Amino acid sequence: MKRSQNVRLTRFRKTLPTATTVAVSISLVLSGCSPAPREEAQIYRNADECMQVYPDQGELCQQVFGSAQMDHLASAPRFTDQQQCEMEFGPGNCESAPEGSQGNASGGSWFMPMMMGYMMGNLMGGRSVRQAPVYSSSSRTSPLRDKLVTANGDVVGNRGDRTVRPAPSAFQKPSTPTRVTQAGGFGRMAKQKAQTNRATGSRSSSRSFGG
């Protein structure tokens, strides 16, 4: 990365929200064994929305959006047919997976949800901005309806949210796309992960106040 890009990245990182600092400090005081704090991340549909918030960081907004699109093509969940995909994400919300992608390595046609937008955050005290594509469902029968979910199946918020506090795992990229071969399989996985995260958060809260 060129020096000018490093300068822009540093300036960009400084403008990202740091509202979690107080909450993190309180959490560490209450419990020495609490889970890692959740960082604040922003949701954008495209680079233009990012540039509306950071008008002097247009090039970096474009770069992050481009990276999210590449992550989408590489890691979006794969479904064996379009109908199965649309049962999870709603009519018109699925597309053919690109030929030659990891999900198609075994041959045959696969389908994946369309990218609704992307989540952008920075490592707390780290050196880089990171991103992850997000998806949402309009299907009335899907547990993902009006939720924001990553390719990993992490539910990070609701449709329309502009700021979320995802678990650290939400930014992790799958080594290979999740292949869904049973109807409703991805939604069930995401729902189970959300329930587990809520239960973990509840237990952590009890430990924080109860010792």
DOLUMKE-778926 format. One record per residue: residue in one letter; x, y, z of N, C-alpha, C, O in turn. Coordinates in nm, 2 decimals, padded with zeros to 4 digits. Example, Ala and Ser with C-alpha at 12.3 -4.5 7.8 and 13.67 -1.06 7.14 Angstrom:
BEGIN
{A,{01.32,-00.57,00.78},{01.23,-00.45,00.78},{01.32,-00.33,00.78},{01.42,-00.33,00.85}}
{S,{01.28,-00.22,00.71},{01.37,-00.11,00.71},{01.29,00.00,00.79},{01.34,00.11,00.80}}
//
This chain:
BEGIN
{M,{00.09,-00.12,00.00},{00.00,00.00,00.00},{00.09,00.12,00.00},{00.19,00.13,00.08}}
{K,{00.06,00.22,-00.08},{00.14,00.34,-00.09},{00.12,00.42,00.04},{00.03,00.41,00.11}}
{R,{00.22,00.51,00.06},{00.22,00.60,00.18},{00.09,00.68,00.19},{00.04,00.69,00.30}}
{S,{00.05,00.73,00.07},{-00.08,00.82,00.07},{-00.20,00.74,00.12},{-00.28,00.79,00.19}}
{Q,{-00.20,00.61,00.08},{-00.31,00.52,00.12},{-00.30,00.49,00.27},{-00.40,00.48,00.34}}
{N,{-00.18,00.48,00.33},{-00.16,00.46,00.47},{-00.21,00.57,00.55},{-00.27,00.56,00.65}}
{V,{-00.18,00.69,00.50},{-00.23,00.82,00.57},{-00.38,00.82,00.57},{-00.44,00.85,00.67}}
{R,{-00.44,00.79,00.45},{-00.59,00.79,00.45},{-00.65,00.69,00.54},{-00.75,00.71,00.61}}
{L,{-00.58,00.57,00.54},{-00.64,00.46,00.63},{-00.63,00.51,00.78},{-00.72,00.48,00.85}}
{T,{-00.52,00.57,00.82},{-00.51,00.62,00.95},{-00.61,00.72,00.99},{-00.68,00.71,01.09}}
{R,{-00.63,00.81,00.90},{-00.74,00.92,00.92},{-00.87,00.86,00.92},{-00.96,00.89,01.00}}
{F,{-00.90,00.76,00.84},{-01.03,00.69,00.83},{-01.06,00.62,00.96},{-01.17,00.62,01.01}}
{R,{-00.95,00.55,01.01},{-00.97,00.47,01.13},{-01.00,00.56,01.25},{-01.08,00.52,01.33}}
{K,{-00.94,00.68,01.25},{-00.97,00.77,01.36},{-01.11,00.82,01.36},{-01.16,00.86,01.47}}
{T,{-01.17,00.82,01.25},{-01.31,00.88,01.24},{-01.41,00.77,01.27},{-01.53,00.81,01.29}}
{L,{-01.38,00.64,01.28},{-01.47,00.54,01.31},{-01.52,00.56,01.46},{-01.44,00.60,01.54}}
{P,{-01.64,00.52,01.49},{-01.70,00.54,01.62},{-01.61,00.47,01.73},{-01.56,00.36,01.71}}
{T,{-01.60,00.53,01.85},{-01.53,00.47,01.96},{-01.62,00.47,02.08},{-01.57,00.48,02.20}}
{A,{-01.75,00.46,02.06},{-01.84,00.47,02.17},{-01.83,00.35,02.27},{-01.88,00.35,02.38}}
{T,{-01.77,00.24,02.22},{-01.76,00.12,02.31},{-01.65,00.13,02.42},{-01.65,00.05,02.51}}
{T,{-01.57,00.24,02.41},{-01.46,00.24,02.51},{-01.51,00.24,02.65},{-01.45,00.17,02.73}}
{V,{-01.61,00.32,02.69},{-01.66,00.33,02.83},{-01.72,00.20,02.87},{-01.69,00.15,02.98}}
{A,{-01.80,00.14,02.78},{-01.86,00.01,02.81},{-01.76,-00.10,02.83},{-01.77,-00.18,02.92}}
{V,{-01.65,-00.10,02.75},{-01.55,-00.20,02.76},{-01.48,-00.18,02.90},{-01.45,-00.28,02.97}}
{S,{-01.45,-00.06,02.94},{-01.38,-00.03,03.06},{-01.46,-00.08,03.18},{-01.41,-00.15,03.27}}
{I,{-01.59,-00.05,03.18},{-01.68,-00.10,03.29},{-01.68,-00.25,03.29},{-01.68,-00.31,03.40}}
{S,{-01.69,-00.32,03.18},{-01.69,-00.46,03.17},{-01.57,-00.52,03.23},{-01.58,-00.62,03.31}}
{L,{-01.45,-00.46,03.20},{-01.33,-00.52,03.25},{-01.32,-00.50,03.40},{-01.26,-00.58,03.47}}
{V,{-01.38,-00.39,03.46},{-01.38,-00.37,03.60},{-01.47,-00.47,03.67},{-01.43,-00.53,03.77}}
{L,{-01.58,-00.50,03.61},{-01.68,-00.59,03.67},{-01.63,-00.73,03.67},{-01.66,-00.81,03.76}}
{S,{-01.56,-00.77,03.57},{-01.52,-00.91,03.55},{-01.39,-00.92,03.48},{-01.38,-00.87,03.37}}
{G,{-01.30,-01.00,03.54},{-01.17,-01.02,03.47},{-01.17,-01.13,03.36},{-01.08,-01.14,03.29}}
{C,{-01.29,-01.20,03.36},{-01.29,-01.31,03.26},{-01.41,-01.29,03.16},{-01.45,-01.39,03.11}}
{S,{-01.45,-01.17,03.14},{-01.56,-01.15,03.05},{-01.51,-01.17,02.91},{-01.39,-01.17,02.88}}
{P,{-01.60,-01.21,02.81},{-01.56,-01.23,02.67},{-01.51,-01.10,02.61},{-01.53,-00.99,02.66}}
{A,{-01.44,-01.12,02.50},{-01.39,-01.00,02.43},{-01.50,-00.90,02.39},{-01.61,-00.95,02.35}}
{P,{-01.48,-00.77,02.41},{-01.58,-00.67,02.39},{-01.62,-00.67,02.24},{-01.53,-00.70,02.15}}
{R,{-01.74,-00.64,02.21},{-01.79,-00.63,02.07},{-01.77,-00.49,02.02},{-01.81,-00.39,02.08}}
{E,{-01.71,-00.48,01.91},{-01.68,-00.35,01.85},{-01.81,-00.30,01.77},{-01.89,-00.38,01.74}}
{E,{-01.81,-00.17,01.75},{-01.92,-00.12,01.68},{-01.89,-00.12,01.53},{-01.77,-00.08,01.49}}
{A,{-01.98,-00.16,01.45},{-01.96,-00.17,01.30},{-02.08,-00.09,01.23},{-02.19,-00.08,01.29}}
{Q,{-02.05,-00.05,01.11},{-02.15,00.02,01.03},{-02.20,-00.06,00.92},{-02.12,-00.15,00.86}}
{I,{-02.33,-00.05,00.88},{-02.38,-00.12,00.77},{-02.41,-00.02,00.65},{-02.47,00.08,00.67}}
{Y,{-02.36,-00.06,00.54},{-02.38,00.02,00.41},{-02.42,-00.07,00.30},{-02.38,-00.18,00.30}}
{R,{-02.51,-00.01,00.21},{-02.55,-00.09,00.10},{-02.45,-00.08,-00.01},{-02.44,-00.17,-00.10}}
{N,{-02.37,00.03,-00.02},{-02.28,00.05,-00.13},{-02.17,00.15,-00.09},{-02.18,00.20,00.02}}
{A,{-02.08,00.18,-00.17},{-01.97,00.27,-00.14},{-02.02,00.41,-00.13},{-01.97,00.49,-00.05}}
{D,{-02.13,00.45,-00.20},{-02.19,00.58,-00.20},{-02.23,00.61,-00.06},{-02.21,00.73,-00.01}}
{E,{-02.30,00.52,00.01},{-02.34,00.54,00.15},{-02.23,00.57,00.24},{-02.24,00.65,00.33}}
{C,{-02.12,00.49,00.22},{-02.00,00.51,00.30},{-01.94,00.65,00.28},{-01.90,00.72,00.37}}
{M,{-01.94,00.70,00.15},{-01.89,00.83,00.12},{-01.97,00.94,00.18},{-01.92,01.05,00.20}}
{Q,{-02.10,00.92,00.20},{-02.19,01.02,00.26},{-02.15,01.05,00.40},{-02.16,01.16,00.45}}
{V,{-02.10,00.94,00.47},{-02.06,00.96,00.61},{-01.91,01.01,00.61},{-01.88,01.08,00.70}}
{Y,{-01.83,00.96,00.52},{-01.69,00.99,00.52},{-01.65,01.06,00.38},{-01.59,00.99,00.30}}
{P,{-01.70,01.18,00.35},{-01.68,01.24,00.22},{-01.54,01.26,00.17},{-01.51,01.27,00.05}}
{D,{-01.45,01.26,00.27},{-01.31,01.28,00.23},{-01.23,01.15,00.21},{-01.11,01.15,00.20}}
{Q,{-01.30,01.04,00.22},{-01.24,00.90,00.21},{-01.30,00.82,00.10},{-01.32,00.70,00.12}}
{G,{-01.33,00.88,-00.01},{-01.40,00.82,-00.12},{-01.32,00.70,-00.17},{-01.38,00.59,-00.20}}
{E,{-01.19,00.71,-00.19},{-01.11,00.60,-00.24},{-01.12,00.48,-00.15},{-01.13,00.36,-00.20}}
{L,{-01.10,00.50,-00.02},{-01.10,00.39,00.07},{-01.24,00.33,00.08},{-01.25,00.21,00.09}}
{C,{-01.34,00.41,00.08},{-01.48,00.35,00.07},{-01.50,00.26,-00.04},{-01.56,00.15,-00.03}}
{Q,{-01.45,00.30,-00.16},{-01.46,00.21,-00.28},{-01.38,00.08,-00.26},{-01.42,-00.02,-00.30}}
{Q,{-01.26,00.09,-00.20},{-01.18,-00.02,-00.17},{-01.24,-00.12,-00.08},{-01.24,-00.24,-00.11}}
{V,{-01.30,-00.07,00.03},{-01.37,-00.16,00.12},{-01.49,-00.23,00.06},{-01.51,-00.35,00.08}}
{F,{-01.57,-00.15,-00.01},{-01.68,-00.21,-00.08},{-01.64,-00.32,-00.18},{-01.70,-00.42,-00.19}}
{G,{-01.53,-00.29,-00.26},{-01.48,-00.39,-00.35},{-01.44,-00.51,-00.28},{-01.46,-00.62,-00.34}}
{S,{-01.37,-00.50,-00.17},{-01.33,-00.62,-00.09},{-01.45,-00.70,-00.05},{-01.45,-00.82,-00.05}}
{A,{-01.56,-00.63,00.00},{-01.68,-00.70,00.04},{-01.74,-00.77,-00.07},{-01.79,-00.88,-00.05}}
{Q,{-01.74,-00.72,-00.19},{-01.80,-00.78,-00.31},{-01.72,-00.91,-00.34},{-01.78,-01.01,-00.37}}
{M,{-01.59,-00.90,-00.33},{-01.50,-01.02,-00.36},{-01.53,-01.13,-00.25},{-01.53,-01.25,-00.28}}
{D,{-01.54,-01.09,-00.12},{-01.58,-01.18,-00.02},{-01.71,-01.25,-00.04},{-01.73,-01.37,-00.02}}
{H,{-01.81,-01.17,-00.09},{-01.94,-01.23,-00.13},{-01.93,-01.34,-00.23},{-01.98,-01.45,-00.21}}
{L,{-01.86,-01.31,-00.34},{-01.84,-01.41,-00.44},{-01.77,-01.54,-00.40},{-01.80,-01.65,-00.44}}
{A,{-01.68,-01.52,-00.30},{-01.60,-01.63,-00.26},{-01.66,-01.71,-00.15},{-01.64,-01.83,-00.13}}
{S,{-01.75,-01.64,-00.06},{-01.79,-01.71,00.06},{-01.94,-01.72,00.08},{-01.99,-01.78,00.18}}
{A,{-02.02,-01.66,-00.01},{-02.17,-01.66,00.01},{-02.22,-01.81,00.02},{-02.16,-01.89,-00.05}}
{P,{-02.32,-01.84,00.10},{-02.36,-01.98,00.11},{-02.42,-02.03,-00.02},{-02.48,-01.95,-00.10}}
{R,{-02.39,-02.15,-00.06},{-02.44,-02.21,-00.18},{-02.56,-02.30,-00.16},{-02.56,-02.38,-00.07}}
{F,{-02.65,-02.29,-00.25},{-02.77,-02.38,-00.25},{-02.78,-02.46,-00.37},{-02.73,-02.42,-00.48}}
{T,{-02.84,-02.58,-00.36},{-02.84,-02.67,-00.48},{-02.93,-02.63,-00.59},{-02.91,-02.66,-00.70}}
{D,{-03.03,-02.54,-00.56},{-03.12,-02.49,-00.66},{-03.17,-02.36,-00.62},{-03.17,-02.32,-00.50}}
{Q,{-03.23,-02.28,-00.71},{-03.27,-02.15,-00.69},{-03.39,-02.15,-00.59},{-03.41,-02.06,-00.51}}
{Q,{-03.48,-02.24,-00.61},{-03.60,-02.25,-00.52},{-03.56,-02.26,-00.38},{-03.62,-02.20,-00.29}}
{Q,{-03.47,-02.35,-00.35},{-03.42,-02.37,-00.21},{-03.36,-02.24,-00.16},{-03.38,-02.21,-00.04}}
{C,{-03.29,-02.17,-00.24},{-03.23,-02.04,-00.19},{-03.33,-01.94,-00.17},{-03.33,-01.87,-00.06}}
{E,{-03.43,-01.93,-00.25},{-03.54,-01.83,-00.24},{-03.63,-01.87,-00.12},{-03.70,-01.78,-00.07}}
{M,{-03.64,-01.99,-00.08},{-03.72,-02.03,00.04},{-03.65,-01.96,00.16},{-03.72,-01.93,00.26}}
{E,{-03.52,-01.95,00.16},{-03.45,-01.89,00.27},{-03.45,-01.74,00.26},{-03.46,-01.67,00.37}}
{F,{-03.43,-01.68,00.14},{-03.40,-01.54,00.13},{-03.51,-01.46,00.06},{-03.51,-01.34,00.06}}
{G,{-03.61,-01.53,00.00},{-03.72,-01.46,-00.07},{-03.71,-01.46,-00.22},{-03.59,-01.46,-00.27}}
{P,{-03.82,-01.45,-00.29},{-03.82,-01.45,-00.43},{-03.74,-01.33,-00.49},{-03.75,-01.22,-00.44}}
{G,{-03.66,-01.36,-00.59},{-03.58,-01.25,-00.65},{-03.45,-01.21,-00.58},{-03.38,-01.12,-00.62}}
{N,{-03.42,-01.28,-00.47},{-03.31,-01.24,-00.39},{-03.19,-01.34,-00.40},{-03.10,-01.34,-00.32}}
{C,{-03.19,-01.43,-00.50},{-03.09,-01.52,-00.53},{-03.03,-01.51,-00.67},{-03.10,-01.46,-00.76}}
{E,{-02.91,-01.56,-00.69},{-02.85,-01.55,-00.82},{-02.76,-01.67,-00.83},{-02.72,-01.74,-00.74}}
{S,{-02.72,-01.70,-00.96},{-02.63,-01.81,-00.98},{-02.49,-01.78,-00.93},{-02.44,-01.67,-00.94}}
{A,{-02.43,-01.88,-00.86},{-02.29,-01.87,-00.82},{-02.20,-01.87,-00.94},{-02.22,-01.94,-01.03}}
{P,{-02.09,-01.79,-00.93},{-02.00,-01.78,-01.05},{-01.93,-01.91,-01.08},{-01.90,-01.99,-00.99}}
{E,{-01.92,-01.94,-01.21},{-01.85,-02.06,-01.25},{-01.70,-02.06,-01.20},{-01.64,-01.96,-01.21}}
{G,{-01.65,-02.17,-01.16},{-01.52,-02.18,-01.11},{-01.49,-02.14,-00.97},{-01.38,-02.14,-00.93}}
{S,{-01.60,-02.09,-00.90},{-01.58,-02.05,-00.76},{-01.56,-02.17,-00.67},{-01.58,-02.28,-00.72}}
{Q,{-01.52,-02.15,-00.55},{-01.50,-02.26,-00.46},{-01.62,-02.35,-00.44},{-01.61,-02.47,-00.43}}
{G,{-01.74,-02.28,-00.43},{-01.86,-02.36,-00.41},{-01.90,-02.44,-00.53},{-01.97,-02.54,-00.51}}
{N,{-01.84,-02.41,-00.65},{-01.87,-02.49,-00.77},{-01.76,-02.58,-00.81},{-01.76,-02.64,-00.92}}
{A,{-01.66,-02.60,-00.72},{-01.55,-02.68,-00.76},{-01.58,-02.83,-00.79},{-01.51,-02.89,-00.87}}
{S,{-01.69,-02.88,-00.73},{-01.73,-03.01,-00.75},{-01.82,-03.03,-00.88},{-01.87,-03.14,-00.91}}
{G,{-01.84,-02.92,-00.95},{-01.93,-02.92,-01.07},{-02.07,-02.90,-01.04},{-02.11,-02.90,-00.92}}
{G,{-02.15,-02.88,-01.14},{-02.29,-02.85,-01.12},{-02.32,-02.70,-01.10},{-02.23,-02.62,-01.08}}
{S,{-02.45,-02.67,-01.10},{-02.49,-02.53,-01.07},{-02.53,-02.51,-00.93},{-02.60,-02.59,-00.87}}
{W,{-02.49,-02.40,-00.87},{-02.52,-02.36,-00.74},{-02.58,-02.22,-00.74},{-02.55,-02.14,-00.83}}
{F,{-02.66,-02.19,-00.64},{-02.72,-02.06,-00.62},{-02.68,-02.00,-00.49},{-02.66,-02.07,-00.39}}
{M,{-02.68,-01.87,-00.48},{-02.64,-01.80,-00.36},{-02.73,-01.67,-00.34},{-02.78,-01.62,-00.44}}
{P,{-02.74,-01.62,-00.22},{-02.82,-01.50,-00.20},{-02.75,-01.38,-00.25},{-02.63,-01.38,-00.26}}
{M,{-02.82,-01.28,-00.29},{-02.76,-01.16,-00.34},{-02.71,-01.08,-00.21},{-02.77,-01.08,-00.11}}
{M,{-02.60,-01.01,-00.23},{-02.55,-00.93,-00.13},{-02.63,-00.81,-00.10},{-02.65,-00.73,-00.19}}
{M,{-02.69,-00.79,00.02},{-02.77,-00.68,00.05},{-02.69,-00.55,00.08},{-02.73,-00.44,00.05}}
{G,{-02.57,-00.58,00.14},{-02.48,-00.47,00.17},{-02.36,-00.52,00.24},{-02.32,-00.64,00.22}}
{Y,{-02.29,-00.44,00.32},{-02.17,-00.49,00.39},{-02.16,-00.42,00.52},{-02.20,-00.31,00.55}}
{M,{-02.09,-00.49,00.61},{-02.06,-00.45,00.74},{-01.92,-00.40,00.75},{-01.83,-00.48,00.70}}
{M,{-01.89,-00.29,00.81},{-01.75,-00.24,00.81},{-01.72,-00.20,00.95},{-01.79,-00.13,01.02}}
{G,{-01.60,-00.25,01.00},{-01.56,-00.22,01.13},{-01.41,-00.21,01.13},{-01.34,-00.24,01.03}}
{N,{-01.35,-00.17,01.24},{-01.20,-00.17,01.25},{-01.16,-00.25,01.38},{-01.23,-00.26,01.48}}
{L,{-01.04,-00.31,01.37},{-00.99,-00.39,01.48},{-00.97,-00.29,01.60},{-00.92,-00.18,01.58}}
{M,{-01.02,-00.33,01.72},{-01.01,-00.24,01.83},{-00.87,-00.22,01.87},{-00.80,-00.32,01.92}}
{G,{-00.81,-00.11,01.84},{-00.67,-00.08,01.87},{-00.58,-00.14,01.76},{-00.46,-00.15,01.77}}
{G,{-00.64,-00.19,01.65},{-00.57,-00.26,01.55},{-00.52,-00.16,01.44},{-00.52,-00.04,01.46}}
{R,{-00.49,-00.22,01.32},{-00.43,-00.13,01.22},{-00.51,-00.13,01.09},{-00.46,-00.06,01.00}}
{S,{-00.62,-00.20,01.08},{-00.69,-00.20,00.95},{-00.84,-00.20,00.97},{-00.89,-00.24,01.07}}
{V,{-00.90,-00.16,00.86},{-01.05,-00.16,00.85},{-01.08,-00.30,00.80},{-01.01,-00.35,00.71}}
{R,{-01.19,-00.36,00.85},{-01.23,-00.49,00.79},{-01.37,-00.49,00.76},{-01.45,-00.40,00.80}}
{Q,{-01.41,-00.58,00.67},{-01.55,-00.58,00.62},{-01.60,-00.72,00.61},{-01.53,-00.82,00.61}}
{A,{-01.73,-00.73,00.59},{-01.80,-00.86,00.57},{-01.93,-00.84,00.49},{-02.00,-00.75,00.53}}
{P,{-01.96,-00.91,00.39},{-02.09,-00.90,00.32},{-02.20,-00.94,00.41},{-02.18,-01.03,00.49}}
{V,{-02.32,-00.88,00.40},{-02.44,-00.92,00.48},{-02.55,-00.94,00.39},{-02.56,-00.89,00.27}}
{Y,{-02.64,-01.03,00.43},{-02.76,-01.07,00.36},{-02.89,-01.05,00.44},{-02.88,-01.04,00.56}}
{S,{-03.00,-01.05,00.38},{-03.13,-01.04,00.45},{-03.23,-01.11,00.37},{-03.22,-01.14,00.25}}
{S,{-03.34,-01.15,00.44},{-03.45,-01.23,00.37},{-03.58,-01.16,00.38},{-03.61,-01.08,00.47}}
{S,{-03.66,-01.18,00.27},{-03.79,-01.12,00.26},{-03.89,-01.24,00.27},{-04.01,-01.21,00.26}}
{S,{-03.85,-01.36,00.29},{-03.93,-01.48,00.30},{-04.01,-01.48,00.43},{-03.95,-01.47,00.54}}
{R,{-04.14,-01.49,00.42},{-04.22,-01.50,00.54},{-04.20,-01.62,00.63},{-04.23,-01.62,00.75}}
{T,{-04.15,-01.72,00.57},{-04.13,-01.85,00.64},{-03.99,-01.87,00.69},{-03.96,-01.97,00.75}}
{S,{-03.90,-01.78,00.66},{-03.76,-01.79,00.70},{-03.73,-01.72,00.84},{-03.78,-01.61,00.86}}
{P,{-03.65,-01.79,00.92},{-03.61,-01.73,01.05},{-03.52,-01.61,01.02},{-03.49,-01.53,01.12}}
{L,{-03.47,-01.59,00.90},{-03.38,-01.48,00.87},{-03.46,-01.36,00.82},{-03.40,-01.26,00.78}}
{R,{-03.59,-01.36,00.82},{-03.67,-01.25,00.76},{-03.64,-01.12,00.84},{-03.64,-01.12,00.96}}
{D,{-03.60,-01.02,00.76},{-03.57,-00.89,00.81},{-03.45,-00.89,00.90},{-03.43,-00.79,00.98}}
{K,{-03.37,-00.99,00.90},{-03.25,-01.00,00.98},{-03.13,-00.96,00.89},{-03.14,-00.97,00.77}}
{L,{-03.02,-00.93,00.95},{-02.89,-00.91,00.88},{-02.80,-01.03,00.92},{-02.78,-01.05,01.04}}
{V,{-02.75,-01.11,00.82},{-02.68,-01.23,00.85},{-02.55,-01.23,00.76},{-02.56,-01.19,00.65}}
{T,{-02.44,-01.29,00.81},{-02.32,-01.30,00.74},{-02.32,-01.43,00.67},{-02.40,-01.52,00.69}}
{A,{-02.22,-01.45,00.58},{-02.20,-01.58,00.52},{-02.17,-01.69,00.61},{-02.20,-01.81,00.58}}
{N,{-02.12,-01.66,00.73},{-02.10,-01.76,00.84},{-02.22,-01.80,00.91},{-02.22,-01.90,00.99}}
{G,{-02.33,-01.73,00.89},{-02.45,-01.75,00.96},{-02.47,-01.68,01.09},{-02.55,-01.71,01.17}}
{D,{-02.38,-01.57,01.11},{-02.39,-01.49,01.22},{-02.50,-01.38,01.20},{-02.49,-01.30,01.11}}
{V,{-02.60,-01.38,01.28},{-02.70,-01.27,01.28},{-02.65,-01.15,01.35},{-02.62,-01.16,01.47}}
{V,{-02.63,-01.04,01.28},{-02.56,-00.92,01.34},{-02.66,-00.81,01.37},{-02.62,-00.71,01.43}}
{G,{-02.78,-00.82,01.32},{-02.88,-00.71,01.34},{-03.00,-00.73,01.26},{-03.03,-00.84,01.22}}
{N,{-03.08,-00.62,01.24},{-03.20,-00.62,01.17},{-03.19,-00.53,01.04},{-03.11,-00.44,01.04}}
{R,{-03.27,-00.57,00.94},{-03.28,-00.49,00.82},{-03.31,-00.34,00.86},{-03.40,-00.31,00.94}}
{G,{-03.23,-00.25,00.81},{-03.25,-00.11,00.84},{-03.15,-00.05,00.94},{-03.14,00.07,00.95}}
{D,{-03.09,-00.15,01.02},{-02.99,-00.10,01.11},{-02.87,-00.04,01.04},{-02.83,-00.09,00.93}}
{R,{-02.82,00.07,01.09},{-02.70,00.14,01.04},{-02.58,00.11,01.12},{-02.46,00.12,01.07}}
{T,{-02.60,00.08,01.25},{-02.49,00.05,01.34},{-02.52,-00.08,01.41},{-02.63,-00.10,01.46}}
{V,{-02.43,-00.17,01.42},{-02.45,-00.30,01.49},{-02.32,-00.33,01.58},{-02.22,-00.27,01.56}}
{R,{-02.34,-00.43,01.67},{-02.23,-00.47,01.75},{-02.21,-00.62,01.74},{-02.26,-00.70,01.82}}
{P,{-02.15,-00.67,01.63},{-02.14,-00.81,01.60},{-02.04,-00.88,01.69},{-01.95,-00.82,01.75}}
{A,{-02.06,-01.01,01.70},{-01.96,-01.09,01.77},{-01.83,-01.09,01.68},{-01.84,-01.08,01.56}}
{P,{-01.71,-01.11,01.74},{-01.59,-01.11,01.66},{-01.59,-01.21,01.55},{-01.53,-01.19,01.44}}
{S,{-01.66,-01.32,01.57},{-01.66,-01.42,01.46},{-01.73,-01.38,01.34},{-01.72,-01.44,01.23}}
{A,{-01.81,-01.27,01.35},{-01.89,-01.23,01.23},{-01.80,-01.18,01.12},{-01.85,-01.18,01.00}}
{F,{-01.68,-01.14,01.15},{-01.59,-01.09,01.04},{-01.50,-01.20,00.98},{-01.42,-01.18,00.89}}
{Q,{-01.51,-01.32,01.04},{-01.43,-01.43,00.99},{-01.48,-01.48,00.86},{-01.60,-01.49,00.84}}
{K,{-01.39,-01.51,00.77},{-01.43,-01.55,00.63},{-01.42,-01.71,00.63},{-01.32,-01.76,00.67}}
{P,{-01.53,-01.77,00.58},{-01.53,-01.92,00.57},{-01.41,-01.96,00.47},{-01.39,-01.90,00.37}}
{S,{-01.35,-02.07,00.51},{-01.24,-02.12,00.42},{-01.30,-02.17,00.29},{-01.24,-02.16,00.18}}
{T,{-01.43,-02.22,00.30},{-01.50,-02.26,00.18},{-01.65,-02.22,00.21},{-01.69,-02.22,00.32}}
{P,{-01.73,-02.19,00.10},{-01.87,-02.15,00.12},{-01.95,-02.26,00.19},{-01.92,-02.38,00.17}}
{T,{-02.04,-02.23,00.27},{-02.13,-02.32,00.33},{-02.22,-02.38,00.22},{-02.29,-02.30,00.15}}
{R,{-02.23,-02.51,00.21},{-02.32,-02.57,00.11},{-02.44,-02.62,00.18},{-02.44,-02.70,00.27}}
{V,{-02.55,-02.57,00.13},{-02.68,-02.60,00.19},{-02.75,-02.70,00.10},{-02.79,-02.67,-00.01}}
{T,{-02.77,-02.82,00.15},{-02.84,-02.93,00.07},{-02.97,-02.97,00.13},{-03.04,-03.05,00.07}}
{Q,{-03.01,-02.91,00.24},{-03.15,-02.94,00.30},{-03.22,-02.81,00.31},{-03.17,-02.70,00.34}}
{A,{-03.35,-02.81,00.28},{-03.44,-02.70,00.28},{-03.44,-02.63,00.42},{-03.46,-02.70,00.52}}
{G,{-03.41,-02.50,00.42},{-03.41,-02.43,00.55},{-03.29,-02.45,00.63},{-03.28,-02.41,00.75}}
{G,{-03.19,-02.52,00.58},{-03.07,-02.56,00.66},{-02.99,-02.44,00.70},{-02.94,-02.43,00.82}}
{F,{-02.97,-02.34,00.62},{-02.89,-02.22,00.65},{-02.96,-02.14,00.76},{-02.90,-02.09,00.85}}
{G,{-03.09,-02.12,00.74},{-03.17,-02.04,00.84},{-03.17,-02.11,00.98},{-03.16,-02.04,01.08}}
{R,{-03.18,-02.24,00.98},{-03.17,-02.31,01.11},{-03.04,-02.30,01.18},{-03.03,-02.28,01.30}}
{M,{-02.93,-02.30,01.10},{-02.80,-02.29,01.15},{-02.78,-02.15,01.21},{-02.73,-02.13,01.32}}
{A,{-02.83,-02.04,01.14},{-02.81,-01.91,01.18},{-02.90,-01.89,01.31},{-02.85,-01.82,01.40}}
{K,{-03.01,-01.94,01.32},{-03.10,-01.93,01.43},{-03.04,-01.99,01.55},{-03.04,-01.94,01.66}}
{Q,{-02.98,-02.11,01.53},{-02.91,-02.18,01.64},{-02.79,-02.10,01.70},{-02.77,-02.09,01.82}}
{K,{-02.71,-02.04,01.60},{-02.60,-01.96,01.64},{-02.64,-01.84,01.72},{-02.58,-01.80,01.82}}
{A,{-02.75,-01.78,01.68},{-02.80,-01.66,01.75},{-02.85,-01.69,01.89},{-02.82,-01.62,01.98}}
{Q,{-02.91,-01.81,01.91},{-02.96,-01.85,02.04},{-02.84,-01.88,02.13},{-02.84,-01.85,02.25}}
{T,{-02.74,-01.94,02.07},{-02.62,-01.97,02.15},{-02.55,-01.84,02.19},{-02.50,-01.83,02.31}}
{N,{-02.54,-01.75,02.10},{-02.47,-01.62,02.14},{-02.55,-01.54,02.25},{-02.49,-01.48,02.33}}
{R,{-02.69,-01.55,02.24},{-02.77,-01.48,02.34},{-02.75,-01.55,02.48},{-02.74,-01.49,02.58}}
{A,{-02.74,-01.69,02.48},{-02.72,-01.76,02.60},{-02.59,-01.73,02.66},{-02.57,-01.71,02.78}}
{T,{-02.49,-01.72,02.58},{-02.35,-01.69,02.62},{-02.34,-01.55,02.68},{-02.28,-01.53,02.78}}
{G,{-02.41,-01.46,02.61},{-02.41,-01.32,02.66},{-02.48,-01.31,02.79},{-02.44,-01.23,02.88}}
{S,{-02.59,-01.38,02.81},{-02.67,-01.38,02.94},{-02.58,-01.44,03.05},{-02.58,-01.38,03.16}}
{R,{-02.51,-01.55,03.03},{-02.42,-01.61,03.13},{-02.31,-01.51,03.16},{-02.27,-01.50,03.28}}
{S,{-02.25,-01.45,03.06},{-02.14,-01.35,03.09},{-02.19,-01.24,03.17},{-02.11,-01.19,03.26}}
{S,{-02.31,-01.19,03.15},{-02.37,-01.08,03.22},{-02.38,-01.12,03.37},{-02.35,-01.04,03.46}}
{S,{-02.43,-01.24,03.39},{-02.45,-01.29,03.53},{-02.31,-01.30,03.60},{-02.30,-01.26,03.72}}
{R,{-02.21,-01.35,03.53},{-02.08,-01.36,03.59},{-02.02,-01.22,03.63},{-01.96,-01.20,03.73}}
{S,{-02.05,-01.12,03.54},{-02.00,-00.99,03.56},{-02.05,-00.93,03.69},{-01.97,-00.86,03.76}}
{F,{-02.18,-00.95,03.71},{-02.24,-00.88,03.83},{-02.23,-00.97,03.95},{-02.25,-00.93,04.07}}
{G,{-02.22,-01.11,03.93},{-02.22,-01.20,04.04},{-02.09,-01.25,04.09},{-02.07,-01.32,04.19}}
{G,{-01.98,-01.22,04.00},{-01.85,-01.26,04.04},{-01.82,-01.40,03.98},{-01.71,-01.45,04.00}}
//
